[in-house]
């Protein structure tokens, strides 16, 4: 695999993850605002959406990434207490952690 292919696939992961999380956060927020007794869901959805947007912006990517990892791991614990296992949250947390630890691929590659 070439460095260019690796960089492109990394950017694709970063964008796809951030956009999907932001989109799903907005959907959850709209749902929570329209339903009675879902105030806690509205707060979580709003925080998740903001974290996803921070994750997409190169200067705030690490802050957003850490927030997303914390949000998703907390969601796993909350659901586990209820006897559920939301595997998708673990995948989201792992992908967010990977992108966060390896930094932004948006900056130009250093010369060889």
N, C-alpha and C positions, 0 to 999 in steps of 0.2 A: 504494500500500500504506500502510495506516495504521500509526502507531507501535505500537498495540496488537497488530496482526497480526504485525508484525515481532518484537515482544517475545515473543509466544506461539510463533512458529516458532523463534526462537532458543532458548527454553527447551526446546522439543521436541527440537531437535538436541542440546542439552546432555544432557538426560536419556536420550535414545535411545542416543547414543554411549556415555555412561558405563555405562549398564545392559548394553548389548550387550558391551562390552569386559569388564566385570566377570563376566558370565555365561560368556563364552568363556574367560576366564582360569581360572575355577573348573573348567570342563569340562577344560581342558588340564591343570590341576593334578591332577584326579582320574585322568585318563588316565596322566599321568607317574608318579604314585605307584603305579599298578597295573602298570606295565611295567618290565621290567628294563632297566638301562642308560639311563634317561631322567632321571637326577638333574639334569642341566643344564636340561632342560625344566621340571622342577618348580620350580626356582629362578626361572626367567624367568616362568613362569605365576603364581607367588606374588607376585613384584614387580609384574607387570602388574595383577593383581587389586587389590593395595593401592593402586597408582597410580590405578586407575579409581575406587575408593571415595573416595580423596582428591579426585579430580576432581569427584565428585558433591556433595561437601560444600562449601557456599559459602565458608567461611573458608579452606579448603585447596585450592580449585579450581585456582589458578595453579600450586602445587607439583605437584599431580597431573597437570595438563596438560603441564607441561614434562617431567615424567618419562615420560608417555605418548609425547610427540613423540620423545624420545630413544630410548625402547624401540622404537618402530616404525621409525625411521630406521636404527637398528642392525640390526633384523631384515631390512630391505630390503638392507642391505650384506652381511650374512651369507648371505642367500639368493642374492644376485647373484654372490657368489664361487663358489657352487655351480652357477651357470648357470640359476638360477630367477629369475622376476620376479613377486613377490607384490604385484600392483597394489593389492589391498585394504589393505595396510599403508600405502601412500602416501595413500590416501583417509582412513584413520583418522588418520594424522599431520596431514594438512591440516585436517581437521575439528577435531581437538584443538587445533591451533595457532590456528585461527580463534576458537574459544570462549575459549581462554586469553588471547589478545591483546585481545579485546573485553570481557572481564570477565564477571562474574556478572549475569544478568538477574533474579536473585531480589530484589534490593533494589528498593524502590519507585522508580518513575520520578520524576525531579525535576519540580517544577511548571513549567509553561510561562512 
